[in-house]
Amino acid sequence: MSASFTWKTACVAATLCCVGVAKIAAQSTAPLKLKETIALPGVEGRIDHFAFDAAGERLFVCALGNNTVEVVDLRKGVRVHSITGFGAPQGIAYIPELHRLFIANDKGGICKIYDAKTFRAVGELDFKDDADNVRYNDSSKRLYVGFGSGGIGIISAPDSKVIGSIKLSAHPEAFELEKQGKRIFVNLPNSRHVAVIDRDKSEVIATWKTDLAFGNFPMALDESNHRLFVGCRLPPKLVVLNTESGDVVAKIDISGDSDDVFYDSKRHRIYAICGAGKTDIIEQTDANNYKALTKIDTAEGARTGLFVPERDTLFVAVPHRGSQQAEIRAYRIE
């Protein structure tokens, strides 16, 4: 063996070692770290939105393409039940004090109500067509359900009755309720704007543009800094709006096909779950300045999930595509 060969071999080994160490270091310092994968055997098609039961440590997952809601026990890390008989379930809310699930369905626009202990159907509300995102206001005990070609239905949760509706110019996608105020911010992609609703008046009081970024589906709110984060698909951008003026503060490139966006107030980050197979992490330096931090590889079509701050966990739904089986991935936030 020549001295040259020995020297070259040592250099290659040292390089490989450095690369390995760098990879380990990168994994250990990554903002998101995969800690658990929960299989959803037999679940086919698109997976839509989630709800979380903190006391029971359960996830409720709208398996839209499977016409089921999957119940995941986070203590055991397994799917423990499938609620069947839906028509493309899209949005869901869990009301802990009532032990009720409100589940909005695309087909027929039915919002079905279930006992969250027995999973027995206890009622339903008819919104005629395309019942979609669901939000709950804890102080008023009211649920808001986006539906049809342009409306948000208002439900009294304790009574399980529709008590009003708000007219919109197009079908609502994601929307956010102020906790310290009385407004609702609503994405209306077909109208190419964000609608601002006065909850007391049940009417639109303003419309905000997103600066030539369209396909505005997901949304998150940083109420303390008066900032609204709007995920757009055409082109793929995260648009930051000032909720005091409606002005565009920033636009950040993100991956394609975003369908859920979450704000982490503890770390001043935004998580954009994108169907292109990435979860984008954007850092909020201050209210007006943002930068792309990193992208975490997920899976093609993984476009929805749920950020649970009290668990420091981002859950991502992965649909069955090819050899990739349906599953929920739990990412620990570092």
C-alpha positions as CSV (number, residue, x, y, z in Angstrom):
1,M,0.0,0.0,0.0
2,S,1.5,3.3,-1.1
3,A,1.8,6.3,1.2
4,S,-0.3,8.3,-1.3
5,F,-3.1,5.8,-1.2
6,T,-3.1,5.8,2.6
7,W,-3.2,9.6,2.7
8,K,-6.1,9.7,0.2
9,T,-8.0,7.1,2.1
10,A,-7.6,8.9,5.3
11,C,-8.8,12.2,3.7
12,V,-11.9,10.5,2.3
13,A,-12.6,8.9,5.7
14,A,-12.2,12.2,7.4
15,T,-14.5,13.9,4.9
16,L,-17.2,11.2,5.3
17,C,-16.9,11.5,9.1
18,C,-17.4,15.3,8.9
19,V,-20.4,14.9,6.6
20,G,-21.9,12.4,9.1
21,V,-21.3,14.7,12.0
22,A,-22.8,17.6,10.1
23,K,-25.9,15.6,9.3
24,I,-26.3,14.6,13.0
25,A,-25.8,18.2,14.1
26,A,-28.3,19.5,11.5
27,Q,-30.9,17.0,12.7
28,S,-30.3,17.8,16.4
29,T,-30.7,21.6,15.7
30,A,-33.6,21.3,13.3
31,P,-36.6,23.4,14.4
32,L,-38.9,20.3,13.8
33,K,-37.9,16.8,14.7
34,L,-40.0,13.7,13.8
35,K,-40.8,12.0,17.1
36,E,-43.6,9.6,16.2
37,T,-45.6,8.2,13.3
38,I,-49.1,7.0,13.9
39,A,-50.5,4.7,11.2
40,L,-54.0,5.1,9.7
41,P,-54.5,1.7,8.1
42,G,-57.2,1.5,5.5
43,V,-57.6,5.3,5.2
44,E,-57.8,6.4,1.6
45,G,-57.9,9.8,-0.1
46,R,-57.4,13.3,1.1
47,I,-57.1,14.1,4.8
48,D,-58.4,17.5,5.9
49,H,-58.6,19.3,9.3
50,F,-58.0,18.2,12.9
51,A,-59.4,18.9,16.4
52,F,-57.6,18.2,19.7
53,D,-58.9,17.0,23.0
54,A,-56.3,18.1,25.6
55,A,-57.7,16.3,28.7
56,G,-58.3,13.0,26.8
57,E,-55.1,13.4,24.7
58,R,-56.9,12.6,21.5
59,L,-56.8,13.9,18.0
60,F,-59.9,13.9,15.8
61,V,-58.9,13.8,12.1
62,C,-61.2,14.5,9.2
63,A,-60.4,11.8,6.6
64,L,-62.3,13.6,3.8
65,G,-61.6,11.1,1.0
66,N,-62.4,8.2,3.3
67,N,-65.7,9.6,4.6
68,T,-64.6,9.0,8.2
69,V,-63.3,10.8,11.2
70,E,-60.3,9.0,12.7
71,V,-59.8,9.1,16.5
72,V,-56.2,8.9,17.6
73,D,-55.1,8.1,21.2
74,L,-51.9,10.1,21.7
75,R,-51.0,8.3,24.9
76,K,-50.9,5.0,23.0
77,G,-49.9,6.4,19.7
78,V,-52.5,4.5,17.8
79,R,-55.8,5.1,15.9
80,V,-58.5,3.7,18.3
81,H,-61.7,4.4,16.4
82,S,-63.2,5.4,13.1
83,I,-66.5,7.3,13.0
84,T,-68.2,6.5,9.7
85,G,-71.1,7.7,7.6
86,F,-69.9,11.2,6.6
87,G,-70.0,12.9,3.3
88,A,-66.5,14.3,2.8
89,P,-65.8,15.7,6.3
90,Q,-63.8,18.9,6.1
91,G,-63.9,20.9,9.3
92,I,-64.2,19.9,12.9
93,A,-64.4,21.3,16.4
94,Y,-64.3,19.6,19.8
95,I,-66.1,21.3,22.7
96,P,-64.7,19.9,25.9
97,E,-67.3,21.2,28.3
98,L,-70.1,19.6,26.2
99,H,-68.1,16.5,25.2
100,R,-69.4,17.2,21.7
101,L,-67.9,17.0,18.2
102,F,-69.2,19.3,15.5
103,I,-68.2,17.9,12.0
104,A,-68.8,19.9,8.8
105,N,-69.4,17.9,5.6
106,D,-68.9,19.0,2.0
107,K,-71.6,16.7,0.6
108,G,-75.0,18.1,1.5
109,G,-73.5,20.7,3.7
110,I,-74.5,18.8,6.9
111,C,-72.8,19.6,10.2
112,K,-73.1,16.4,12.2
113,I,-72.9,16.5,16.0
114,Y,-71.5,13.5,18.0
115,D,-71.0,12.6,21.6
116,A,-67.2,12.5,21.9
117,K,-67.3,9.7,24.5
118,T,-69.6,7.2,22.8
119,F,-69.2,8.5,19.2
120,R,-73.0,8.3,18.9
121,A,-74.6,10.8,16.6
122,V,-76.8,13.3,18.6
123,G,-77.9,15.8,16.0
124,E,-77.2,17.5,12.7
125,L,-77.5,21.0,11.2
126,D,-78.2,21.6,7.5
127,F,-76.2,24.2,5.7
128,K,-77.4,22.9,2.3
129,D,-73.9,22.8,0.6
130,D,-70.2,22.5,1.3
131,A,-69.9,23.0,5.1
132,D,-66.2,23.5,5.5
133,N,-64.0,25.2,8.2
134,V,-65.3,25.3,11.8
135,R,-64.2,27.7,14.6
136,Y,-65.3,28.0,18.2
137,N,-65.5,31.1,20.4
138,D,-65.2,30.0,23.9
139,S,-66.4,33.2,25.5
140,S,-69.6,33.4,23.6
141,K,-70.1,29.6,23.3
142,R,-70.7,30.0,19.6
143,L,-69.5,28.0,16.6
144,Y,-68.9,29.4,13.2
145,V,-69.1,27.3,10.1
146,G,-68.2,28.3,6.6
147,F,-70.5,27.0,3.9
148,G,-71.9,27.2,0.4
149,S,-71.2,29.8,-2.2
150,G,-70.8,32.5,0.5
151,G,-71.8,32.3,4.1
152,I,-70.7,31.6,7.7
153,G,-73.3,30.0,9.9
154,I,-73.5,30.8,13.6
155,I,-74.3,28.0,16.0
156,S,-75.2,28.1,19.7
157,A,-73.0,25.3,20.9
158,P,-74.9,24.5,24.2
159,D,-78.2,24.4,22.2
160,S,-76.8,22.8,19.0
161,K,-79.0,25.3,17.0
162,V,-78.3,27.7,14.2
163,I,-78.9,31.2,15.5
164,G,-77.8,33.3,12.5
165,S,-75.6,33.6,9.4
166,I,-73.2,36.1,7.8
167,K,-73.4,36.7,4.0
168,L,-70.2,36.6,2.0
169,S,-69.3,37.2,-1.7
170,A,-67.8,33.7,-2.2
171,H,-67.1,30.4,-0.4
172,P,-65.1,30.9,2.8
173,E,-61.9,28.9,3.3
174,A,-59.9,29.4,6.5
175,F,-60.9,32.1,9.0
176,E,-59.8,33.4,12.3
177,L,-61.6,34.9,15.3
178,E,-60.2,37.7,17.4
179,K,-60.1,36.9,21.1
180,Q,-59.5,40.4,22.3
181,G,-61.8,42.0,19.6
182,K,-65.0,41.2,17.7
183,R,-63.7,40.7,14.2
184,I,-63.5,37.6,12.0
185,F,-60.9,37.5,9.2
186,V,-62.0,35.3,6.3
187,N,-60.1,34.0,3.2
188,L,-62.3,34.3,0.1
189,P,-60.1,32.9,-2.7
190,N,-62.7,33.2,-5.4
191,S,-63.2,36.8,-4.6
192,R,-59.4,37.3,-4.3
193,H,-59.5,39.1,-1.0
194,V,-59.7,38.7,2.8
195,A,-63.1,39.7,4.2
196,V,-63.3,41.4,7.7
197,I,-66.5,40.7,9.6
198,D,-67.9,42.5,12.6
199,R,-69.2,39.6,14.8
200,D,-71.7,41.9,16.6
201,K,-73.2,43.2,13.4
202,S,-72.8,39.9,11.5
203,E,-71.6,41.8,8.4
204,V,-68.5,42.5,6.3
205,I,-67.0,45.8,7.3
206,A,-63.8,45.7,5.0
207,T,-62.0,43.7,2.3
208,W,-58.2,43.5,2.1
209,K,-56.2,42.5,-1.0
210,T,-53.1,40.3,-0.9
211,D,-50.9,42.1,-3.4
212,L,-51.3,39.9,-6.5
213,A,-50.9,36.7,-4.5
214,F,-54.1,34.6,-5.0
215,G,-55.4,31.2,-4.0
216,N,-55.6,32.4,-0.3
217,F,-56.7,29.3,1.5
218,P,-54.9,28.9,5.0
219,M,-54.7,31.6,7.6
220,A,-53.2,32.3,11.1
221,L,-53.4,35.2,13.4
222,D,-50.9,36.9,15.7
223,E,-53.3,39.1,17.6
224,S,-50.8,40.7,20.0
225,N,-48.7,42.1,17.1
226,H,-51.8,42.8,14.9
227,R,-50.6,40.6,12.1
228,L,-52.5,38.2,9.9
229,F,-50.7,35.4,8.0
230,V,-52.3,34.4,4.7
231,G,-51.1,31.4,2.8
232,C,-51.5,31.9,-1.0
233,R,-51.0,29.3,-3.7
234,L,-50.7,31.5,-6.9
235,P,-47.8,32.1,-6.6
236,P,-46.9,30.3,-3.4
237,K,-46.4,33.1,-0.8
238,L,-47.0,33.8,2.8
239,V,-48.6,37.3,2.9
240,V,-48.5,39.2,6.1
241,L,-51.3,41.8,6.7
242,N,-51.5,44.5,9.3
243,T,-54.9,44.0,11.0
244,E,-55.1,47.6,12.0
245,S,-54.9,49.0,8.4
246,G,-55.2,46.0,6.1
247,D,-51.8,46.9,4.5
248,V,-49.5,44.2,3.2
249,V,-46.4,44.2,5.5
250,A,-44.4,41.4,3.9
251,K,-44.5,38.6,1.4
252,I,-42.3,35.5,1.8
253,D,-41.8,32.7,-0.7
254,I,-43.1,29.3,0.5
255,S,-43.6,25.8,-1.0
256,G,-46.6,25.0,-3.2
257,D,-50.1,23.9,-2.2
258,S,-50.3,25.2,1.4
259,D,-53.5,24.3,3.2
260,D,-52.7,24.9,6.9
261,V,-50.7,27.7,8.5
262,F,-50.0,28.1,12.2
263,Y,-48.4,30.8,14.4
264,D,-46.2,29.8,17.2
265,S,-46.2,32.8,19.6
266,K,-43.7,31.3,22.0
267,R,-41.0,31.1,19.3
268,H,-42.3,33.7,16.9
269,R,-42.5,31.3,14.0
270,I,-45.0,30.5,11.3
271,Y,-45.4,26.9,10.1
272,A,-46.9,26.4,6.6
273,I,-47.9,22.9,5.8
274,C,-47.6,22.5,2.0
275,G,-48.9,19.7,-0.2
276,A,-45.7,19.9,-2.3
277,G,-44.1,17.7,0.5
278,K,-42.6,20.4,2.7
279,T,-43.4,22.2,5.9
280,D,-42.0,25.7,5.7
281,I,-40.8,27.5,8.8
282,I,-40.7,31.3,8.7
283,E,-39.1,33.3,11.5
284,Q,-40.7,36.5,12.7
285,T,-37.9,38.8,13.6
286,D,-40.4,41.5,14.6
287,A,-43.9,42.5,13.5
288,N,-42.6,43.8,10.1
289,N,-39.7,41.5,9.3
290,Y,-39.8,37.9,8.4
291,K,-37.3,35.4,6.9
292,A,-37.6,31.8,5.7
293,L,-35.8,29.7,8.3
294,T,-35.9,26.2,6.8
295,K,-38.1,23.6,5.0
296,I,-38.8,20.1,6.5
297,D,-39.4,17.3,4.1
298,T,-42.8,15.5,4.7
299,A,-44.6,13.7,1.9
300,E,-46.4,14.6,-1.3
301,G,-50.0,15.6,-0.6
302,A,-49.3,16.2,3.1
303,R,-51.0,19.6,3.3
304,T,-53.0,19.7,6.6
305,G,-52.3,19.3,10.2
306,L,-52.5,20.9,13.7
307,F,-50.2,22.8,15.9
308,V,-50.7,22.0,19.6
309,P,-48.7,24.6,21.6
310,E,-49.2,22.9,24.9
311,R,-47.5,19.8,23.6
312,D,-44.8,21.7,21.5
313,T,-45.9,19.5,18.7
314,L,-46.9,20.0,15.0
315,F,-49.0,17.1,13.7
316,V,-49.0,16.6,9.9
317,A,-51.4,14.4,8.0
318,V,-49.9,12.2,5.3
319,P,-52.3,10.6,2.8
320,H,-51.9,7.2,1.2
321,R,-50.1,7.7,-2.1
322,G,-48.3,4.8,-3.8
323,S,-46.2,2.9,-1.3
324,Q,-46.7,5.7,1.3
325,Q,-49.5,4.6,3.7
326,A,-51.8,7.1,5.4
327,E,-50.4,8.3,8.8
328,I,-50.1,11.1,11.2
329,R,-46.6,12.4,11.8
330,A,-45.9,14.2,15.1
331,Y,-43.0,16.7,15.0
332,R,-41.4,17.9,18.2
333,I,-40.7,21.6,18.0
334,E,-37.1,22.3,19.2
